[in-house]
């Protein structure tokens, strides 16, 4: 379909697709097996200026928005969402700075993130606090011109590999959700270390580690915004980043569909290619239809959010994440079925895609939480409508 992309947007797609074809696909199986962070590919993405797609030109970026970022993420995800997640997670870590940092902080950190000189990460989740942000235990106590952080963050994407971390900590527990604040922590800060690298079902090329703060002392000018803005910053960040998770899902689904159709055209059973059988045709038809529907949703939401203040951003961003994540899981599972025994083997990448897809229904807010958000936003919207519908 023609989504009326500009020439610049098409160039972003083509560049990311070329990197996927030439650099990602040849090594995705090896990186999945070794669980090695794709440092060399991150350097290539940096040299291609893809890290700065959504960052304003004033800070060394390309001045694009959510759509441009989603276009690149989708293409990279067709090759490997472990690698694409490592790329996308830098944006997640950058958004609190982009949205709420002061000018000095933006100049200092966004320029390095945009160039890919330093990648970023987002530190929110803890062992007892994921969906329930109010359960955060990590604290930040003011001590003169410094804040002292104590606590542990869990399952942090790019943990140990990133140099810049946007970290949520409690500054005043008596205020509940209004007592949380965001801070910029740099790799190498005293008292800041990393736990073990997690072994995962999927996205094994991405690094997932604990962030450990033991009397971690950082300057007071690393506070993002004001004390007490942490919860708001987290929610605004997710509004911007969740369409990107949807783009990961679209890319994975498209990659799985491509392999499935190619295989079905070549695999001969009972004297003809299996794509000639209605049972397979219907599987492929459903896979293609849902993939295209997810793409249409991601692109339209990204355009809408780039062009508007979008008062319903939380709802539509959640729709992107939940729908595309579910589509990716379904399409990847069906791809394994289409390939049959071959699909279950590591000789074909669909078994990896099936393992990888599961995380799309879990990280950055489980799909159950996304449905909660959508339902709550619908309740608010319809409470303002005076007309009756029955």
C-alpha positions as a LaTeX table, in Angstrom:
\begin{tabular}{lrrr}
\hline
Residue & $x$ (\AA) & $y$ (\AA) & $z$ (\AA) \\
\hline
Unk1 & 0.00 & 0.00 & 0.00 \\
Unk2 & 1.02 & 3.60 & $-0.54$ \\
Unk3 & 1.16 & 5.44 & 2.77 \\
Unk4 & 2.08 & 8.74 & 1.07 \\
Unk5 & 5.51 & 8.95 & 2.63 \\
Unk6 & 7.78 & 11.84 & 1.75 \\
Unk7 & 10.97 & 11.25 & $-0.22$ \\
Unk8 & 12.97 & 11.68 & 2.98 \\
Unk9 & 10.82 & 9.12 & 4.80 \\
Unk10 & 11.24 & 6.66 & 1.94 \\
Unk11 & 15.01 & 7.17 & 2.12 \\
Unk12 & 14.91 & 6.32 & 5.84 \\
Unk13 & 13.03 & 3.12 & 5.03 \\
Unk14 & 15.45 & 2.19 & 2.28 \\
Unk15 & 18.53 & 2.90 & 4.38 \\
Unk16 & 17.26 & 0.84 & 7.32 \\
Unk17 & 16.20 & $-1.96$ & 4.96 \\
Unk18 & 19.67 & $-2.01$ & 3.39 \\
Unk19 & 21.34 & $-2.25$ & 6.80 \\
Unk20 & 18.96 & $-5.07$ & 7.71 \\
Unk21 & 19.72 & $-7.00$ & 4.54 \\
Unk22 & 23.49 & $-6.50$ & 4.52 \\
Unk23 & 24.41 & $-6.34$ & 8.21 \\
Unk24 & 21.64 & $-7.80$ & 10.39 \\
Unk25 & 20.33 & $-10.88$ & 8.61 \\
Unk26 & 23.77 & $-12.46$ & 8.10 \\
Unk27 & 24.54 & $-12.35$ & 11.85 \\
Unk28 & 21.15 & $-12.58$ & 13.58 \\
Unk29 & 21.35 & $-16.32$ & 14.25 \\
Unk30 & 24.92 & $-16.05$ & 15.54 \\
Unk31 & 24.09 & $-13.15$ & 17.85 \\
Unk32 & 20.99 & $-14.97$ & 19.10 \\
Unk33 & 23.06 & $-18.05$ & 19.90 \\
Unk34 & 25.95 & $-16.17$ & 21.53 \\
Unk35 & 23.71 & $-13.56$ & 23.21 \\
Unk36 & 26.25 & $-10.96$ & 22.11 \\
Unk37 & 25.31 & $-7.27$ & 22.10 \\
Unk38 & 25.38 & $-5.95$ & 18.51 \\
Unk39 & 27.99 & $-3.23$ & 19.10 \\
Unk40 & 29.22 & $-3.15$ & 15.51 \\
Unk41 & 25.70 & $-2.80$ & 14.13 \\
Unk42 & 25.00 & 0.01 & 16.62 \\
Unk43 & 28.05 & 1.80 & 15.19 \\
Unk44 & 26.68 & 1.37 & 11.67 \\
Unk45 & 23.31 & 2.77 & 12.75 \\
Unk46 & 25.13 & 5.71 & 14.33 \\
Unk47 & 27.14 & 6.37 & 11.18 \\
Unk48 & 23.88 & 6.32 & 9.24 \\
Unk49 & 22.40 & 9.03 & 11.54 \\
Unk50 & 19.45 & 6.81 & 12.49 \\
Unk51 & 19.84 & 7.48 & 16.23 \\
Unk52 & 18.92 & 11.10 & 15.64 \\
Unk53 & 15.77 & 10.65 & 13.58 \\
Unk54 & 13.38 & 12.01 & 16.26 \\
Unk55 & 15.79 & 14.50 & 17.86 \\
Unk56 & 15.58 & 18.20 & 16.84 \\
Unk57 & 18.27 & 19.62 & 14.58 \\
Unk58 & 19.31 & 21.98 & 17.39 \\
Unk59 & 20.75 & 18.95 & 19.19 \\
Unk60 & 22.32 & 17.29 & 16.18 \\
Unk61 & 19.31 & 15.24 & 15.14 \\
Unk62 & 17.36 & 15.08 & 11.88 \\
Unk63 & 14.30 & 16.85 & 13.25 \\
Unk64 & 11.85 & 14.07 & 12.49 \\
Unk65 & 9.24 & 12.57 & 14.76 \\
Unk66 & 7.63 & 9.35 & 15.89 \\
Unk67 & 6.79 & 8.29 & 12.33 \\
Unk68 & 10.37 & 8.55 & 11.10 \\
Unk69 & 11.59 & 6.58 & 14.07 \\
Unk70 & 8.91 & 3.92 & 13.53 \\
Unk71 & 9.86 & 3.56 & 9.86 \\
Unk72 & 13.44 & 2.74 & 10.78 \\
Unk73 & 12.47 & 0.44 & 13.66 \\
Unk74 & 10.07 & $-1.52$ & 11.45 \\
Unk75 & 12.71 & $-2.22$ & 8.83 \\
Unk76 & 15.35 & $-3.23$ & 11.39 \\
Unk77 & 12.83 & $-5.50$ & 13.11 \\
Unk78 & 12.27 & $-7.44$ & 9.90 \\
Unk79 & 15.78 & $-8.74$ & 10.45 \\
Unk80 & 15.96 & $-9.09$ & 14.23 \\
Unk81 & 13.93 & $-7.43$ & 16.97 \\
Unk82 & 16.72 & $-8.12$ & 19.46 \\
Unk83 & 18.94 & $-5.73$ & 17.52 \\
Unk84 & 16.03 & $-3.39$ & 16.76 \\
Unk85 & 15.10 & $-3.32$ & 20.46 \\
Unk86 & 18.64 & $-2.23$ & 21.36 \\
Unk87 & 18.23 & 0.65 & 18.91 \\
Unk88 & 14.70 & 1.56 & 20.02 \\
Unk89 & 15.59 & 1.41 & 23.73 \\
Unk90 & 18.05 & 4.26 & 23.29 \\
Unk91 & 15.09 & 6.38 & 22.22 \\
Unk92 & 13.15 & 5.27 & 25.28 \\
Unk93 & 16.01 & 6.47 & 27.46 \\
Unk94 & 16.28 & 9.72 & 25.52 \\
Unk95 & 12.62 & 10.76 & 25.63 \\
Unk96 & 12.56 & 11.92 & 29.29 \\
Unk97 & 15.45 & 14.25 & 28.43 \\
Unk98 & 13.90 & 15.37 & 25.15 \\
Unk99 & 10.50 & 16.04 & 26.69 \\
Unk100 & 11.33 & 17.55 & 30.10 \\
Unk101 & 15.04 & 18.34 & 30.52 \\
Unk102 & 16.37 & 21.90 & 30.59 \\
Unk103 & 18.34 & 23.38 & 27.73 \\
Unk104 & 21.73 & 22.67 & 29.26 \\
Unk105 & 20.84 & 19.00 & 29.81 \\
Unk106 & 19.51 & 18.67 & 26.27 \\
Unk107 & 22.67 & 20.13 & 24.76 \\
Unk108 & 24.87 & 17.89 & 26.88 \\
Unk109 & 23.08 & 14.59 & 26.38 \\
Unk110 & 20.87 & 14.70 & 23.29 \\
Unk111 & 23.74 & 15.63 & 20.99 \\
Unk112 & 25.65 & 12.51 & 21.99 \\
Unk113 & 22.54 & 10.32 & 21.72 \\
Unk114 & 21.65 & 11.74 & 18.30 \\
Unk115 & 25.12 & 10.99 & 16.96 \\
Unk116 & 25.15 & 7.51 & 18.47 \\
Unk117 & 28.31 & 8.41 & 20.36 \\
Unk118 & 26.51 & 7.35 & 23.54 \\
Unk119 & 23.39 & 5.23 & 23.68 \\
Unk120 & 20.72 & 5.58 & 26.34 \\
Unk121 & 18.57 & 3.37 & 28.55 \\
Unk122 & 15.43 & 3.77 & 30.66 \\
Unk123 & 15.48 & 2.70 & 34.31 \\
Unk124 & 12.03 & 2.18 & 35.80 \\
Unk125 & 11.24 & $-1.52$ & 36.40 \\
Unk126 & 12.13 & $-3.17$ & 39.71 \\
Unk127 & 11.56 & $-6.65$ & 41.10 \\
Unk128 & 8.40 & $-5.47$ & 42.84 \\
Unk129 & 7.39 & $-2.62$ & 40.54 \\
Unk130 & 6.72 & $-2.93$ & 36.82 \\
Unk131 & 3.15 & $-2.21$ & 35.84 \\
Unk132 & 2.63 & $-0.67$ & 39.29 \\
Unk133 & 4.97 & 2.33 & 39.09 \\
Unk134 & 3.86 & 3.43 & 42.57 \\
Unk135 & 5.71 & 0.40 & 43.96 \\
Unk136 & 9.14 & 1.86 & 43.12 \\
Unk137 & 11.62 & 1.41 & 45.99 \\
Unk138 & 14.73 & 3.13 & 44.59 \\
Unk139 & 15.28 & 6.39 & 46.46 \\
Unk140 & 17.06 & 9.66 & 45.74 \\
Unk141 & 17.91 & 11.80 & 48.76 \\
Unk142 & 19.07 & 15.39 & 48.41 \\
Unk143 & 22.45 & 16.05 & 50.03 \\
Unk144 & 23.58 & 19.62 & 49.39 \\
Unk145 & 24.54 & 19.92 & 45.73 \\
Unk146 & 24.02 & 16.19 & 45.14 \\
Unk147 & 21.41 & 13.44 & 45.14 \\
Unk148 & 22.26 & 10.04 & 46.58 \\
Unk149 & 20.53 & 7.09 & 44.90 \\
Unk150 & 19.99 & 3.69 & 46.47 \\
Unk151 & 18.12 & 0.75 & 45.00 \\
Unk152 & 18.07 & $-1.76$ & 42.15 \\
Unk153 & 16.41 & $-1.66$ & 38.74 \\
Unk154 & 15.61 & $-4.95$ & 37.02 \\
Unk155 & 15.38 & $-6.12$ & 33.39 \\
Unk156 & 16.77 & $-2.89$ & 31.94 \\
Unk157 & 17.29 & $-3.04$ & 28.18 \\
Unk158 & 20.77 & $-1.78$ & 27.17 \\
Unk159 & 21.82 & $-2.14$ & 30.80 \\
Unk160 & 25.60 & $-2.12$ & 31.00 \\
Unk161 & 25.94 & $-1.14$ & 27.34 \\
Unk162 & 24.36 & 2.32 & 27.52 \\
Unk163 & 26.28 & 5.31 & 28.82 \\
Unk164 & 23.26 & 7.50 & 29.69 \\
Unk165 & 20.40 & 6.32 & 31.93 \\
Unk166 & 17.09 & 8.02 & 32.69 \\
Unk167 & 16.24 & 6.65 & 36.13 \\
Unk168 & 13.06 & 6.94 & 38.19 \\
Unk169 & 13.51 & 7.22 & 41.96 \\
Unk170 & 11.44 & 8.23 & 44.97 \\
Unk171 & 12.28 & 11.66 & 46.39 \\
Unk172 & 9.31 & 11.94 & 48.78 \\
Unk173 & 7.47 & 8.75 & 49.63 \\
Unk174 & 4.79 & 10.61 & 51.60 \\
Unk175 & 3.46 & 12.08 & 48.35 \\
Unk176 & 2.77 & 8.73 & 46.68 \\
Unk177 & 2.98 & 8.89 & 42.86 \\
Unk178 & 3.75 & 12.62 & 43.14 \\
Unk179 & 6.86 & 11.79 & 45.09 \\
Unk180 & 8.80 & 10.22 & 42.20 \\
Unk181 & 11.44 & 12.02 & 40.14 \\
Unk182 & 13.63 & 11.32 & 37.12 \\
Unk183 & 17.41 & 11.62 & 37.10 \\
Unk184 & 20.17 & 11.29 & 34.53 \\
Unk185 & 22.79 & 8.80 & 35.66 \\
Unk186 & 25.97 & 8.19 & 33.68 \\
Unk187 & 27.91 & 4.97 & 33.34 \\
Unk188 & 30.90 & 5.34 & 35.62 \\
Unk189 & 29.18 & 7.42 & 38.29 \\
Unk190 & 30.45 & 6.38 & 41.75 \\
Unk191 & 28.14 & 3.85 & 43.38 \\
Unk192 & 26.52 & 2.84 & 40.07 \\
Unk193 & 27.11 & $-0.74$ & 38.89 \\
Unk194 & 25.44 & $-3.53$ & 36.96 \\
Unk195 & 24.12 & $-6.95$ & 37.87 \\
Unk196 & 24.35 & $-10.09$ & 35.78 \\
Unk197 & 23.27 & $-10.17$ & 32.18 \\
Unk198 & 19.95 & $-12.00$ & 31.98 \\
Unk199 & 19.49 & $-15.12$ & 29.84 \\
Unk200 & 16.24 & $-14.74$ & 27.91 \\
Unk201 & 13.75 & $-16.70$ & 25.82 \\
Unk202 & 14.06 & $-14.23$ & 22.96 \\
Unk203 & 15.65 & $-10.93$ & 21.85 \\
Unk204 & 18.88 & $-12.51$ & 23.02 \\
Unk205 & 21.07 & $-10.04$ & 21.10 \\
Unk206 & 19.81 & $-7.25$ & 23.35 \\
Unk207 & 21.42 & $-6.72$ & 26.75 \\
Unk208 & 19.17 & $-6.96$ & 29.81 \\
Unk209 & 20.78 & $-6.25$ & 33.19 \\
Unk210 & 20.15 & $-4.96$ & 36.68 \\
Unk211 & 21.13 & $-1.39$ & 37.53 \\
Unk212 & 22.52 & $-1.25$ & 41.06 \\
Unk213 & 22.74 & 2.02 & 43.03 \\
Unk214 & 24.70 & 1.91 & 46.28 \\
Unk215 & 25.07 & 5.43 & 47.62 \\
Unk216 & 25.32 & 6.58 & 44.01 \\
Unk217 & 26.18 & 10.27 & 44.19 \\
Unk218 & 25.15 & 12.47 & 41.27 \\
Unk219 & 25.07 & 16.28 & 40.90 \\
Unk220 & 21.74 & 17.95 & 41.61 \\
Unk221 & 21.64 & 19.31 & 38.06 \\
Unk222 & 20.96 & 15.75 & 36.84 \\
Unk223 & 17.35 & 16.06 & 38.04 \\
Unk224 & 15.01 & 16.11 & 35.02 \\
Unk225 & 12.32 & 18.77 & 35.36 \\
Unk226 & 11.30 & 19.19 & 38.97 \\
Unk227 & 10.97 & 16.85 & 41.93 \\
Unk228 & 7.65 & 15.04 & 41.85 \\
Unk229 & 7.34 & 14.98 & 38.03 \\
Unk230 & 8.58 & 11.41 & 37.68 \\
Unk231 & 5.25 & 9.68 & 37.14 \\
Unk232 & 4.15 & 12.26 & 34.54 \\
Unk233 & 7.47 & 12.02 & 32.71 \\
Unk234 & 7.22 & 8.21 & 32.63 \\
Unk235 & 3.70 & 8.26 & 31.18 \\
Unk236 & 4.55 & 10.93 & 28.58 \\
Unk237 & 7.62 & 8.92 & 27.60 \\
Unk238 & 5.57 & 5.76 & 27.07 \\
Unk239 & 3.10 & 7.71 & 24.93 \\
Unk240 & 5.98 & 8.56 & 22.59 \\
Unk241 & 7.70 & 5.17 & 22.66 \\
Unk242 & 4.82 & 2.68 & 22.43 \\
Unk243 & 4.18 & 3.25 & 18.70 \\
Unk244 & 7.80 & 2.16 & 18.28 \\
Unk245 & 7.02 & $-1.11$ & 20.06 \\
Unk246 & 4.17 & $-1.49$ & 17.61 \\
Unk247 & 6.64 & $-0.92$ & 14.77 \\
Unk248 & 8.80 & $-3.72$ & 16.14 \\
Unk249 & 5.75 & $-5.96$ & 15.94 \\
Unk250 & 4.93 & $-4.93$ & 12.37 \\
Unk251 & 8.51 & $-5.54$ & 11.27 \\
Unk252 & 8.66 & $-8.98$ & 12.87 \\
Unk253 & 5.28 & $-9.95$ & 11.41 \\
Unk254 & 6.33 & $-8.81$ & 7.94 \\
Unk255 & 9.57 & $-10.75$ & 8.17 \\
Unk256 & 7.72 & $-13.90$ & 9.24 \\
Unk257 & 5.14 & $-13.43$ & 6.48 \\
Unk258 & 7.83 & $-13.00$ & 3.82 \\
Unk259 & 9.51 & $-16.26$ & 4.81 \\
Unk260 & 6.18 & $-18.08$ & 5.01 \\
Unk261 & 5.03 & $-17.07$ & 1.53 \\
Unk262 & 8.43 & $-17.85$ & $-0.01$ \\
Unk263 & 8.49 & $-21.26$ & 1.66 \\
Unk264 & 4.87 & $-22.06$ & 0.73 \\
Unk265 & 5.59 & $-21.32$ & $-2.93$ \\
Unk266 & 8.59 & $-23.66$ & $-2.97$ \\
Unk267 & 7.47 & $-26.50$ & $-0.70$ \\
Unk268 & 5.81 & $-29.22$ & $-2.77$ \\
Unk269 & 3.50 & $-31.80$ & $-1.21$ \\
Unk270 & 1.13 & $-34.19$ & $-3.03$ \\
Unk271 & 2.40 & $-32.89$ & $-6.34$ \\
Unk272 & 1.96 & $-29.13$ & $-5.91$ \\
Unk273 & 3.24 & $-26.20$ & $-3.86$ \\
Unk274 & 1.50 & $-25.98$ & $-0.50$ \\
Unk275 & 0.43 & $-22.38$ & $-1.28$ \\
Unk276 & $-2.05$ & $-23.95$ & $-3.70$ \\
Unk277 & $-3.95$ & $-25.47$ & $-0.77$ \\
Unk278 & $-6.75$ & $-23.40$ & 0.70 \\
Unk279 & $-5.75$ & $-24.16$ & 4.29 \\
Unk280 & $-2.36$ & $-22.52$ & 3.71 \\
Unk281 & $-3.83$ & $-19.71$ & 1.62 \\
Unk282 & $-6.18$ & $-18.78$ & 4.47 \\
Unk283 & $-3.33$ & $-18.75$ & 6.99 \\
Unk284 & $-1.25$ & $-16.48$ & 4.76 \\
Unk285 & $-4.24$ & $-14.27$ & 4.01 \\
Unk286 & $-4.92$ & $-13.71$ & 7.71 \\
Unk287 & $-1.24$ & $-13.11$ & 8.40 \\
Unk288 & $-0.99$ & $-10.53$ & 5.61 \\
Unk289 & $-4.23$ & $-8.77$ & 6.50 \\
Unk290 & $-3.38$ & $-8.37$ & 10.17 \\
Unk291 & 0.16 & $-7.25$ & 9.42 \\
Unk292 & $-1.11$ & $-4.54$ & 7.08 \\
Unk293 & $-3.78$ & $-3.48$ & 9.57 \\
Unk294 & $-1.14$ & $-3.12$ & 12.27 \\
Unk295 & 1.07 & $-1.09$ & 9.94 \\
Unk296 & $-1.81$ & 1.23 & 9.04 \\
Unk297 & $-2.56$ & 1.79 & 12.73 \\
Unk298 & 1.08 & 2.53 & 13.63 \\
Unk299 & 1.59 & 4.97 & 10.76 \\
Unk300 & $-1.68$ & 6.82 & 11.35 \\
Unk301 & $-1.11$ & 7.13 & 15.11 \\
Unk302 & 2.48 & 8.27 & 14.59 \\
Unk303 & 1.36 & 10.94 & 12.11 \\
Unk304 & $-1.44$ & 12.03 & 14.42 \\
Unk305 & 0.86 & 12.35 & 17.43 \\
Unk306 & 3.55 & 14.17 & 15.44 \\
Unk307 & 1.02 & 16.72 & 14.15 \\
Unk308 & $-1.02$ & 17.29 & 17.32 \\
Unk309 & $-0.74$ & 17.68 & 21.06 \\
Unk310 & $-2.95$ & 14.55 & 21.03 \\
Unk311 & $-4.96$ & 14.63 & 24.28 \\
Unk312 & $-5.76$ & 10.93 & 23.72 \\
Unk313 & $-2.10$ & 9.99 & 23.14 \\
Unk314 & $-2.12$ & 7.39 & 25.92 \\
Unk315 & $-5.08$ & 5.58 & 24.38 \\
Unk316 & $-3.86$ & 5.46 & 20.79 \\
Unk317 & $-0.26$ & 4.65 & 21.80 \\
Unk318 & $-1.57$ & 1.73 & 23.86 \\
Unk319 & $-3.64$ & 0.59 & 20.87 \\
Unk320 & $-0.46$ & 0.48 & 18.77 \\
Unk321 & 1.39 & $-1.57$ & 21.32 \\
Unk322 & $-1.34$ & $-4.07$ & 22.14 \\
Unk323 & $-2.58$ & $-4.69$ & 18.59 \\
Unk324 & 0.77 & $-4.96$ & 16.83 \\
Unk325 & 2.23 & $-7.05$ & 19.65 \\
Unk326 & $-0.61$ & $-9.54$ & 19.44 \\
Unk327 & $-0.38$ & $-9.61$ & 15.64 \\
Unk328 & 3.35 & $-10.30$ & 15.76 \\
Unk329 & 2.86 & $-13.22$ & 18.15 \\
Unk330 & 0.07 & $-14.68$ & 16.04 \\
Unk331 & 1.87 & $-14.26$ & 12.71 \\
Unk332 & 5.13 & $-15.70$ & 14.03 \\
Unk333 & 3.29 & $-18.71$ & 15.47 \\
Unk334 & 1.49 & $-19.29$ & 12.19 \\
Unk335 & 4.78 & $-18.96$ & 10.31 \\
Unk336 & 6.19 & $-21.86$ & 12.32 \\
Unk337 & 3.06 & $-23.86$ & 11.46 \\
Unk338 & 3.33 & $-23.09$ & 7.74 \\
Unk339 & 6.94 & $-24.26$ & 7.70 \\
Unk340 & 6.04 & $-27.33$ & 9.72 \\
Unk341 & 9.04 & $-29.30$ & 10.97 \\
Unk342 & 11.42 & $-26.86$ & 9.31 \\
Unk343 & 9.79 & $-24.01$ & 11.19 \\
Unk344 & 10.64 & $-25.68$ & 14.48 \\
Unk345 & 14.32 & $-25.90$ & 13.57 \\
Unk346 & 16.94 & $-23.19$ & 13.85 \\
Unk347 & 17.77 & $-23.57$ & 10.15 \\
Unk348 & 14.93 & $-21.13$ & 9.47 \\
Unk349 & 14.55 & $-17.87$ & 11.44 \\
Unk350 & 10.83 & $-18.24$ & 12.21 \\
Unk351 & 11.49 & $-20.23$ & 15.41 \\
Unk352 & 13.59 & $-17.29$ & 16.60 \\
Unk353 & 10.85 & $-14.87$ & 15.54 \\
Unk354 & 8.31 & $-16.83$ & 17.56 \\
Unk355 & 10.56 & $-16.67$ & 20.64 \\
Unk356 & 11.28 & $-13.00$ & 20.05 \\
Unk357 & 7.64 & $-11.99$ & 19.50 \\
Unk358 & 6.54 & $-12.90$ & 23.01 \\
Unk359 & 8.35 & $-9.96$ & 24.59 \\
Unk360 & 6.21 & $-7.53$ & 22.56 \\
Unk361 & 3.25 & $-8.54$ & 24.72 \\
Unk362 & 5.23 & $-7.96$ & 27.93 \\
Unk363 & 7.76 & $-5.12$ & 27.96 \\
Unk364 & 6.93 & $-1.41$ & 28.12 \\
Unk365 & 3.68 & $-2.31$ & 29.80 \\
Unk366 & 2.05 & $-5.71$ & 29.38 \\
Unk367 & $-0.79$ & $-5.97$ & 26.90 \\
Unk368 & $-3.16$ & $-6.44$ & 29.82 \\
Unk369 & $-2.08$ & $-3.03$ & 31.12 \\
Unk370 & $-2.51$ & $-1.52$ & 27.64 \\
Unk371 & $-6.11$ & $-2.73$ & 27.58 \\
Unk372 & $-6.62$ & $-1.19$ & 31.02 \\
Unk373 & $-5.31$ & 2.14 & 29.70 \\
Unk374 & $-7.56$ & 2.01 & 26.64 \\
Unk375 & $-10.59$ & 1.12 & 28.75 \\
Unk376 & $-9.91$ & 3.88 & 31.27 \\
Unk377 & $-9.46$ & 6.46 & 28.51 \\
Unk378 & $-12.70$ & 5.36 & 26.83 \\
Unk379 & $-14.51$ & 5.78 & 30.15 \\
Unk380 & $-13.19$ & 9.35 & 30.43 \\
Unk381 & $-14.10$ & 10.19 & 26.83 \\
Unk382 & $-17.64$ & 8.91 & 27.01 \\
Unk383 & $-18.26$ & 10.55 & 30.37 \\
Unk384 & $-17.94$ & 13.88 & 28.52 \\
Unk385 & $-20.40$ & 12.94 & 25.79 \\
Unk386 & $-23.93$ & 14.18 & 26.44 \\
Unk387 & $-25.67$ & 12.28 & 23.64 \\
Unk388 & $-27.11$ & 8.83 & 24.24 \\
Unk389 & $-26.63$ & 5.97 & 21.77 \\
Unk390 & $-29.52$ & 3.75 & 22.73 \\
\hline
\end{tabular}
